[in-house]
Amino acid sequence: MLPVMVSNRFLRQRPPAELPRIPAGTRVYAIGDIHGTLAPLRELLRLIQEHAAQHNSCTRNVVVYLGDYVDRGTDSRRVIDLLLGEPLPGFESVHLKGNHEESLLLFLADEQCGPQWLIYGGDATLYSYGVRPPPPTDLAGLKRARQEFSQKLPPTHLDFLRRLSLLHCEGDYVFVHAGVRPRVRLDRQNPEDLLWIREEFLQSDADFGKVIVHGHSISEAPTVRGNRIGIDTGAYASGRLTCLVLEETHRQFLAT
């Protein structure tokens, strides 16, 4: 895979003594892994609107979704409908790709990629689009499901999935789905790592040059380290969908 190319102007490192900062006038709301959980998403978006209305000091509000909109929960289709059809008014929206969206797209291209996707929650996504998932070992059933899914997936949904970004920068923060590989420049990261990396990133105390905001790895509460902030709180199992709010040097969390 080709490395991710990001303009160097976004990747200047801050002096070590400075607190990480979002540019003045901007507030960022980063939302963790949704995984087909429509009710928590609606509630969290309501909380974000309320927060922005009560704290109207910023001229620019940005919502960054960290990926994994589909799989595991029962409402993958309706989650994408909501993201496409009801964006928060007055907010910029940034949609990042998760490994589950990547797996869905791979299945659409080749049913042989289906067994692993189904085992890790793709069966719930198929159900949400009205497609009966086959057993993961049923090759004929996988082919049938892929063809039926291709027909039932709205073109707007497919376009959304194909256009998802891998990485987003705001001030001293970088937003990705899974994390980054230590000791690799941010503008040279491998897309596979941004979508899938886990232990090498989670256990690293390296200075990545920016604070990495990520999902992908579930924790009961947000994980805050000097070099990263993890906000996947397992919404599909816990009902707890988490949002990190960043404004200048301040941080807080909203959650369902």
C-alpha positions as CSV (number, residue, x, y, z in Angstrom):
1,M,0.0,0.0,0.0
2,L,1.1,3.6,-0.7
3,P,1.9,5.8,2.4
4,V,-0.6,8.4,3.4
5,M,0.5,11.8,2.1
6,V,-0.3,14.8,4.2
7,S,0.8,18.4,3.8
8,N,3.8,19.2,6.0
9,R,2.2,22.4,7.1
10,F,-0.2,20.2,9.2
11,L,2.6,18.2,10.8
12,R,4.9,20.7,12.4
13,Q,5.8,19.4,15.8
14,R,5.0,21.6,18.8
15,P,7.8,22.5,21.3
16,P,7.8,19.9,24.1
17,A,6.8,22.4,26.9
18,E,3.6,23.5,25.1
19,L,0.2,22.0,25.8
20,P,-1.4,20.5,22.7
21,R,-3.7,23.1,21.2
22,I,-6.6,23.5,18.8
23,P,-6.4,26.8,16.8
24,A,-8.4,29.6,18.3
25,G,-12.0,29.9,17.1
26,T,-12.3,26.1,16.4
27,R,-13.9,23.5,18.5
28,V,-13.5,19.8,17.6
29,Y,-15.9,17.0,18.6
30,A,-14.4,13.6,17.9
31,I,-16.8,10.6,18.1
32,G,-15.7,7.0,18.7
33,D,-16.8,3.8,17.1
34,I,-20.5,3.7,16.4
35,H,-20.9,0.1,15.1
36,G,-24.5,0.2,14.0
37,T,-25.8,1.8,17.3
38,L,-28.4,4.4,16.1
39,A,-29.9,5.4,19.5
40,P,-26.6,6.3,21.2
41,L,-25.5,8.2,18.1
42,R,-28.7,10.3,18.0
43,E,-28.3,11.0,21.7
44,L,-24.7,12.0,21.4
45,L,-25.4,14.3,18.5
46,R,-28.1,16.0,20.6
47,L,-25.6,16.5,23.4
48,I,-23.1,18.0,21.0
49,Q,-25.7,20.4,19.7
50,E,-26.5,21.4,23.2
51,H,-22.9,21.9,24.2
52,A,-22.1,24.0,21.2
53,A,-25.2,26.2,21.8
54,Q,-24.2,26.7,25.5
55,H,-20.5,27.4,24.6
56,N,-20.9,29.7,21.5
57,S,-17.4,31.1,21.7
58,C,-16.2,29.4,18.5
59,T,-16.8,30.4,15.0
60,R,-16.0,26.9,13.6
61,N,-17.3,23.6,15.0
62,V,-16.0,20.4,13.5
63,V,-17.3,16.8,14.1
64,V,-14.8,14.1,13.4
65,Y,-16.1,10.6,13.2
66,L,-13.4,8.0,13.8
67,G,-14.8,5.2,11.6
68,D,-16.5,1.8,12.2
69,Y,-20.0,3.0,11.5
70,V,-21.1,-0.5,10.5
71,D,-21.1,-4.1,11.9
72,R,-22.0,-5.6,15.2
73,G,-24.9,-3.3,16.1
74,T,-28.3,-3.8,14.4
75,D,-28.6,-0.4,12.6
76,S,-25.7,0.0,10.2
77,R,-27.9,1.1,7.3
78,R,-29.8,3.6,9.4
79,V,-26.5,5.0,10.9
80,I,-25.2,5.8,7.4
81,D,-28.6,7.2,6.5
82,L,-28.4,9.5,9.5
83,L,-24.8,10.6,8.8
84,L,-25.7,11.4,5.1
85,G,-29.2,12.8,5.6
86,E,-29.0,14.6,8.9
87,P,-25.6,16.3,9.4
88,L,-25.5,18.7,12.3
89,P,-26.5,22.1,11.0
90,G,-23.7,24.6,11.2
91,F,-21.0,21.9,11.8
92,E,-18.3,20.7,9.5
93,S,-18.3,16.9,9.3
94,V,-15.2,14.7,8.8
95,H,-15.8,11.0,8.3
96,L,-12.8,8.7,8.7
97,K,-12.6,5.1,7.5
98,G,-12.4,2.2,10.0
99,N,-11.2,-1.3,9.4
100,H,-14.9,-2.5,9.3
101,E,-15.7,-0.2,6.4
102,E,-12.5,-1.5,4.7
103,S,-13.6,-5.1,5.3
104,L,-17.1,-4.3,3.9
105,L,-15.6,-2.9,0.7
106,L,-13.3,-5.9,0.3
107,F,-16.3,-8.2,0.5
108,L,-18.1,-6.2,-2.2
109,A,-15.1,-6.7,-4.4
110,D,-14.5,-10.4,-3.6
111,E,-16.7,-12.8,-1.7
112,Q,-13.7,-14.7,-0.5
113,C,-13.1,-11.8,1.9
114,G,-16.5,-12.5,3.5
115,P,-15.7,-15.2,6.1
116,Q,-13.6,-13.0,8.4
117,W,-15.9,-10.0,7.9
118,L,-19.0,-12.0,8.8
119,I,-17.3,-13.4,11.9
120,Y,-16.5,-9.9,13.2
121,G,-19.9,-8.4,12.7
122,G,-20.6,-8.1,9.0
123,D,-23.6,-10.4,9.4
124,A,-25.4,-7.6,11.3
125,T,-24.6,-5.2,8.5
126,L,-26.1,-7.6,5.9
127,Y,-29.2,-8.0,8.0
128,S,-29.6,-4.2,8.2
129,Y,-29.7,-4.0,4.4
130,G,-32.2,-6.9,4.1
131,V,-29.6,-9.5,3.1
132,R,-29.6,-12.9,4.7
133,P,-26.0,-13.7,5.8
134,P,-24.7,-17.2,4.9
135,P,-22.5,-19.4,7.1
136,P,-18.9,-18.1,6.7
137,T,-17.9,-21.4,5.1
138,D,-20.7,-21.5,2.5
139,L,-18.9,-20.3,-0.7
140,A,-22.0,-20.3,-2.8
141,G,-23.9,-18.4,-0.1
142,L,-21.2,-15.8,0.1
143,K,-21.4,-15.2,-3.6
144,R,-25.2,-14.9,-3.4
145,A,-24.9,-12.5,-0.4
146,R,-22.3,-10.4,-2.2
147,Q,-24.4,-10.0,-5.3
148,E,-27.6,-9.2,-3.3
149,F,-25.7,-6.8,-1.1
150,S,-24.3,-5.0,-4.1
151,Q,-27.9,-4.6,-5.5
152,K,-29.4,-3.4,-2.2
153,L,-26.6,-1.0,-1.1
154,P,-27.7,2.5,-2.1
155,P,-25.3,4.2,-4.5
156,T,-25.0,7.1,-2.0
157,H,-23.9,4.7,0.7
158,L,-21.3,3.1,-1.5
159,D,-20.0,6.6,-2.5
160,F,-19.8,7.5,1.2
161,L,-17.8,4.4,2.0
162,R,-15.4,4.9,-0.8
163,R,-14.8,8.5,0.0
164,L,-13.9,8.1,3.7
165,S,-10.6,9.7,4.8
166,L,-7.8,7.9,6.6
167,L,-6.4,10.8,8.7
168,H,-7.4,14.3,9.7
169,C,-5.4,17.0,11.4
170,E,-6.5,19.9,13.6
171,G,-3.8,21.9,15.4
172,D,-1.7,19.6,17.6
173,Y,-4.0,16.6,17.1
174,V,-4.2,13.9,14.5
175,F,-7.4,11.9,14.2
176,V,-7.2,8.3,12.9
177,H,-9.2,5.1,13.3
178,A,-6.8,2.7,14.9
179,G,-3.5,4.6,15.5
180,V,-0.1,5.1,14.0
181,R,3.1,3.1,13.7
182,P,5.8,4.4,16.1
183,R,8.9,5.9,14.6
184,V,7.3,6.4,11.3
185,R,6.6,10.0,10.2
186,L,2.9,10.9,10.2
187,D,3.0,11.8,6.5
188,R,4.5,8.3,5.7
189,Q,2.1,6.1,7.6
190,N,0.8,2.9,5.9
191,P,-3.0,2.9,5.5
192,E,-3.1,-0.6,6.9
193,D,-1.7,0.6,10.2
194,L,-4.1,3.6,10.4
195,L,-7.0,1.1,10.1
196,W,-5.7,-1.9,12.0
197,I,-2.7,-1.3,14.3
198,R,-3.1,-2.1,17.9
199,E,-0.5,-3.2,20.4
200,E,2.6,-1.6,19.0
201,F,0.8,1.7,19.0
202,L,-1.1,1.3,22.3
203,Q,2.0,0.3,24.3
204,S,4.2,2.9,22.8
205,D,5.3,5.9,24.8
206,A,6.9,7.6,21.8
207,D,6.2,11.2,20.9
208,F,4.3,11.0,17.6
209,G,4.7,14.7,17.0
210,K,1.0,15.2,17.5
211,V,-1.5,13.8,20.0
212,I,-3.3,10.9,18.3
213,V,-7.0,10.6,18.8
214,H,-8.3,7.2,17.9
215,G,-10.9,4.5,18.3
216,H,-10.6,0.8,17.4
217,S,-9.4,-0.5,20.8
218,I,-12.2,-0.7,23.4
219,S,-11.8,0.6,26.9
220,E,-14.4,1.0,29.6
221,A,-13.7,4.8,29.8
222,P,-11.6,7.1,27.5
223,T,-7.9,6.4,27.7
224,V,-5.8,9.5,28.0
225,R,-2.0,9.3,27.6
226,G,0.5,11.9,26.8
227,N,0.8,10.8,23.2
228,R,-2.8,9.5,22.5
229,I,-6.4,9.6,23.5
230,G,-8.6,6.5,22.9
231,I,-12.4,7.0,22.8
232,D,-13.8,3.6,21.7
233,T,-16.0,2.7,24.6
234,G,-17.7,-0.3,23.0
235,A,-21.1,1.3,22.1
236,Y,-22.5,-1.8,20.5
237,A,-22.1,-3.7,23.8
238,S,-22.1,-1.0,26.5
239,G,-24.5,1.6,24.9
240,R,-21.8,4.1,25.8
241,L,-20.8,6.2,22.8
242,T,-18.1,8.8,23.6
243,C,-17.1,12.2,22.2
244,L,-13.9,14.1,23.0
245,V,-14.3,17.8,22.9
246,L,-11.2,19.9,22.1
247,E,-11.0,23.7,22.3
248,E,-7.7,25.5,22.4
249,T,-5.8,23.7,25.3
250,H,-9.0,22.4,26.9
251,R,-10.4,18.8,26.8
252,Q,-13.6,17.3,28.0
253,F,-15.8,14.3,27.2
254,L,-19.5,13.8,26.4
255,A,-21.0,10.4,26.5
256,T,-24.3,8.6,26.3
